[in-house]
Amino acid sequence: MAVQFETDDLQTAAAEKPRPDASPSQGAQVKRFFAVSAAFLAGFLAAALAFDRAMARHLRTTNQEGNLGSEVYTAAQQAGKRDARVRTIVLGDSVSHQLFNPGTEPDLRSGRVRFLSSNQAISAAGQYYLMEDALRHYPKLKDVYLFYLPGAWANDLPPALTHDYFCAFFHRADQVVEVFAVKRDFALSAAHAGRWLLPHVMEANSLSRPAFVFQSGVPRASPGAQAGTAPPPPDPEPLMTALSRLCAPPAPAIIPPRPGMSPIVMSPVSAHYLAKMHAACKAHGATLHVLPCPVSTLTPFDDAERIYDAPIIYVDPEKLMDPVHFKPKYVPEARELVMTTYGVDLSPHNAGK
């Protein structure tokens, strides 16, 4: 009888034990989780891209496209249009933009000279990418003039202005990768990747918070910052900043300048992209002319590394409206001084011969 009870108990236990296929296995649950997650991410990405396209239409219809860094927008638009007439281009910072303002080329009808000057916020990296685009679209380009202030070479793509004025215009995937390889700045690359993925949404976001405004290529801080009463903003990404500092390339070596003069500091970004500019022009069969914008006699620089192809021009500080930019009435005089001193002939019949 005991044997019979024991057999009955075993049969009952076997009947109550769940079969392996009675409920989804753990592996099946994991697969379903990833399938649902992938579908959600794909849907989110599609919605985000659709929203970015809608934002692009909104910016165009409200005439806001290109309002952020309009001088860079203009230069990028021109460099991206194929034109076999162009023989000479002028690149450079905001002082170059004053002297060689796009749209004021000699004899616009000939199309042989193209002014692509913008500002120094895009750094030497932005100057290179503009030139790269011009070389691609101007097959007969022969002369590239880069007019650059001595102090502009120190630009190493810092957070202020860089995200809005460099990343906004130069954010192809290969550019994002190259800038990270040079800078190893995680916060910058995050902003850069955001511009690559959702450029118009990011542009609209920047336009909605004008902490800085560019007027004729001159960065103007908010009134509180100008008065010195605005506290510095907290670092929004302290962990990425700390990681970037650990991975940052070594600081550039500075050759001691002559007494009473300031050194020209070449940041890693400037050194990398200036070398690329020389190599790209050589490969294209064009000549790169690296020339200094005029500077005040109050700030002499020592070009110990022979960055420039000619000596620096110094001008009376009374002709300047700030430490570097000319008062409007002296711009024609300064342009003539530069062209005469450096032997730059931008007349259509001589351009790029």
C-alpha positions in Angstrom: 0.0 0.0 0.0 2.9 2.4 0.8 4.4 1.6 -2.5 1.2 2.5 -4.2 1.0 5.9 -2.4 4.6 6.7 -3.3 3.9 5.9 -7.0 0.8 8.1 -6.9 2.8 11.0 -5.4 5.5 10.7 -8.0 2.9 10.8 -10.8 1.2 13.8 -9.2 4.5 15.7 -8.9 5.4 14.9 -12.5 2.0 16.1 -13.7 2.4 19.4 -11.7 5.9 20.1 -12.9 5.7 22.8 -15.7 6.8 21.6 -19.1 9.6 23.5 -20.8 7.3 24.9 -23.4 4.6 26.0 -21.1 5.9 29.6 -21.0 8.3 31.6 -23.2 11.9 30.8 -22.4 14.3 33.4 -21.1 16.1 33.5 -24.4 12.9 34.2 -26.3 12.1 37.0 -23.8 15.5 38.6 -24.4 15.0 38.4 -28.2 11.6 40.0 -27.9 13.1 42.8 -25.7 15.7 43.6 -28.3 13.2 43.4 -31.1 10.9 45.9 -29.4 13.8 48.2 -28.5 15.1 48.2 -32.0 11.6 49.0 -33.4 11.3 51.8 -30.9 14.7 53.3 -31.7 14.0 53.0 -35.5 10.7 54.7 -35.0 12.2 57.4 -32.8 15.0 58.1 -35.3 12.5 58.3 -38.2 10.4 60.7 -36.3 13.5 62.8 -35.3 14.7 63.0 -38.9 11.2 63.9 -40.1 11.1 66.7 -37.5 14.5 67.9 -38.7 13.2 68.1 -42.2 10.1 70.0 -41.0 12.3 72.4 -39.1 14.4 73.0 -42.2 11.3 74.0 -44.1 10.3 76.3 -41.2 13.7 78.0 -41.1 13.5 78.6 -44.9 9.9 79.9 -44.9 10.6 82.3 -42.0 13.9 83.5 -43.5 16.0 82.3 -40.6 18.2 79.8 -42.6 21.7 81.1 -42.5 21.1 83.7 -39.8 23.5 82.0 -37.4 26.9 82.9 -38.7 25.6 84.5 -41.9 29.1 85.2 -43.2 30.1 81.5 -42.8 26.8 80.5 -44.5 27.5 82.8 -47.5 31.1 81.5 -47.9 29.9 77.9 -47.6 27.2 78.4 -50.2 29.6 80.0 -52.7 32.3 77.3 -52.2 29.7 74.6 -52.8 28.6 75.9 -56.3 30.6 74.6 -59.3 32.2 77.4 -61.3 34.9 76.8 -63.8 35.6 80.5 -64.2 37.1 80.9 -60.7 40.9 81.2 -60.6 41.5 82.9 -57.3 39.8 82.7 -53.9 40.3 84.7 -50.7 39.8 83.1 -47.3 40.2 84.4 -43.8 38.9 85.7 -40.5 36.7 88.7 -39.7 39.4 91.3 -40.6 39.8 89.6 -44.0 36.0 89.7 -44.2 36.2 93.5 -43.8 38.9 93.9 -46.4 37.6 91.3 -48.9 33.9 91.3 -48.3 32.0 88.6 -50.4 30.1 90.4 -53.1 32.6 93.1 -53.6 34.9 91.2 -55.9 36.4 93.2 -58.8 34.2 92.8 -61.9 31.7 90.2 -60.6 30.7 89.4 -64.1 34.0 87.8 -64.9 33.7 85.4 -61.9 37.5 84.8 -61.8 37.9 86.1 -58.2 35.8 84.8 -55.3 35.9 86.2 -51.8 35.1 83.5 -49.2 36.3 85.3 -46.0 34.2 84.6 -42.9 35.4 84.7 -39.3 38.0 83.2 -36.9 35.4 81.3 -34.9 35.5 78.5 -37.5 39.3 78.1 -36.8 41.8 76.9 -39.3 39.7 73.7 -39.6 36.8 75.7 -41.1 39.1 77.6 -43.4 40.4 74.2 -44.7 37.0 72.7 -45.2 35.9 75.9 -47.1 39.0 75.6 -49.3 38.5 71.8 -49.8 35.0 72.5 -51.1 36.3 75.3 -53.3 39.0 73.0 -54.8 36.3 70.4 -55.5 33.9 72.9 -57.2 36.5 75.3 -58.9 38.5 73.0 -61.1 40.7 75.8 -62.6 41.5 77.4 -59.2 45.2 78.5 -59.2 45.6 80.9 -56.2 44.3 80.6 -52.7 44.9 83.6 -50.4 44.5 83.1 -46.6 44.5 86.3 -44.7 44.7 85.5 -41.0 45.4 87.5 -37.8 48.4 86.4 -35.8 46.3 85.8 -32.8 43.7 83.7 -34.7 46.1 80.7 -34.9 45.6 80.0 -31.2 42.0 79.0 -31.9 41.8 75.3 -30.9 38.0 75.0 -31.2 37.0 76.0 -27.7 33.3 75.6 -26.6 32.4 79.3 -26.9 31.1 79.9 -30.5 32.6 76.7 -31.8 29.4 74.6 -31.5 27.3 77.2 -33.3 29.7 78.6 -35.9 32.0 75.7 -36.7 29.9 72.6 -36.1 26.8 74.2 -37.7 28.5 74.3 -41.1 31.1 71.6 -41.1 29.5 68.4 -39.8 29.9 65.7 -42.4 30.6 62.3 -40.8 34.2 62.3 -41.9 34.7 65.8 -40.5 33.3 64.8 -37.2 35.7 61.8 -37.1 38.7 63.9 -38.1 38.1 66.7 -35.6 37.8 64.2 -32.8 41.1 62.6 -33.9 42.8 66.0 -33.7 41.1 67.4 -30.6 40.0 64.3 -28.6 37.3 66.5 -27.1 34.2 64.4 -26.2 31.9 67.4 -25.5 32.8 69.0 -28.9 32.3 65.7 -30.7 28.9 65.2 -29.0 27.8 68.6 -30.3 29.4 67.9 -33.7 27.6 64.6 -34.0 24.3 66.3 -33.1 24.8 68.7 -35.9 25.5 65.8 -38.3 22.3 64.0 -37.2 19.8 66.8 -36.7 21.4 70.0 -38.2 18.2 72.1 -38.5 16.9 71.2 -35.0 20.2 72.2 -33.5 20.3 75.4 -35.5 16.8 76.3 -34.3 17.8 75.6 -30.8 20.8 77.9 -31.1 18.8 80.7 -32.7 16.4 80.5 -29.7 19.1 81.3 -27.2 21.3 84.0 -28.5 24.0 84.1 -25.8 26.3 85.4 -28.4 25.6 87.4 -31.6 27.9 87.8 -34.5 27.8 91.2 -36.1 30.1 91.6 -39.2 32.2 88.8 -37.9 32.7 90.2 -34.5 31.6 88.1 -31.5 29.5 90.2 -29.1 28.8 88.9 -25.7 25.5 89.5 -23.8 25.3 92.8 -22.0 25.9 91.2 -18.6 29.0 89.5 -19.9 30.3 92.8 -21.4 29.8 94.6 -18.1 31.6 91.8 -16.2 28.5 91.2 -14.1 27.5 87.9 -15.6 28.9 84.9 -13.7 30.6 82.2 -15.8 28.1 79.5 -16.8 28.6 76.1 -15.1 30.1 73.4 -17.2 27.1 71.4 -18.5 29.2 68.3 -19.1 31.8 68.0 -16.3 32.4 64.3 -16.8 33.1 64.7 -20.6 35.3 67.7 -19.8 37.4 65.6 -17.4 37.6 62.8 -19.9 38.7 65.2 -22.7 41.4 66.6 -20.5 42.8 63.1 -19.9 42.8 62.4 -23.7 43.9 65.8 -24.9 46.9 66.1 -27.1 50.0 67.8 -25.6 50.0 71.6 -25.6 51.9 73.2 -28.5 55.5 74.2 -27.9 56.0 78.0 -28.0 59.2 79.4 -29.3 60.2 82.3 -27.0 59.6 85.6 -28.9 62.0 88.5 -29.2 61.9 91.0 -26.4 58.8 93.2 -26.5 56.9 91.0 -28.9 54.2 88.3 -28.5 54.5 84.8 -29.9 52.2 83.4 -32.6 50.7 80.4 -30.9 49.8 77.5 -33.3 47.2 75.4 -31.7 47.0 71.6 -32.6 44.0 72.4 -34.7 45.8 75.2 -36.6 48.9 73.1 -37.1 47.0 70.1 -38.5 44.8 72.0 -40.9 47.4 74.5 -42.2 49.5 71.5 -43.2 46.5 70.0 -44.9 45.8 73.3 -46.7 49.4 73.2 -48.1 49.1 69.6 -49.2 45.7 70.0 -50.8 46.7 73.0 -52.8 49.9 71.2 -54.0 47.8 68.2 -55.1 45.4 70.4 -57.0 48.1 72.4 -58.7 47.2 75.6 -56.8 49.4 78.0 -54.7 48.5 78.8 -51.1 49.5 82.3 -50.0 49.4 82.6 -46.2 49.4 86.3 -45.3 48.8 88.2 -42.1 46.0 90.7 -41.6 47.3 94.1 -40.5 47.6 94.5 -36.7 48.0 97.5 -34.3 51.4 98.8 -33.6 50.5 98.2 -29.9 50.6 94.4 -30.4 53.7 93.4 -32.3 54.1 89.7 -33.0 57.2 87.6 -33.6 56.7 85.1 -36.5 59.5 82.9 -35.3 58.1 79.8 -37.1 57.7 81.6 -40.4 54.1 80.8 -40.7 53.5 83.7 -43.0 54.8 84.3 -46.5 55.4 88.0 -45.8 56.2 90.3 -42.9 53.3 91.5 -40.7 51.9 95.0 -41.5 51.4 97.3 -38.5 48.9 100.2 -38.5 48.0 103.1 -36.3 45.6 101.9 -33.6 43.5 105.1 -34.1 42.3 103.5 -37.4 40.8 100.5 -35.5 37.4 100.4 -33.8 38.6 97.6 -31.4 41.9 95.8 -31.0 41.8 94.3 -34.5 38.9 95.6 -36.7 39.2 98.7 -38.9 36.9 101.6 -38.6 34.7 101.6 -41.7 36.2 104.7 -43.2 39.7 103.1 -43.2 38.8 99.8 -44.8 39.5 100.9 -48.4 42.8 102.3 -47.4 43.7 99.2 -45.5 42.7 97.0 -48.4 44.9 99.0 -50.8 47.8 98.8 -48.3 47.6 95.0 -48.1 47.3 94.5 -51.8 50.2 96.9 -52.6 52.5 95.6 -49.8 52.0 92.0 -50.6 51.8 92.4 -54.4 48.3 90.9 -54.5 46.6 91.6 -57.8 43.0 90.6 -57.7 42.0 92.3 -61.0 40.1 89.9 -63.3 42.6 90.0 -66.1 45.4 88.9 -63.8 43.6 86.6 -61.4 45.0 83.1 -61.4 47.1 83.5 -64.6 
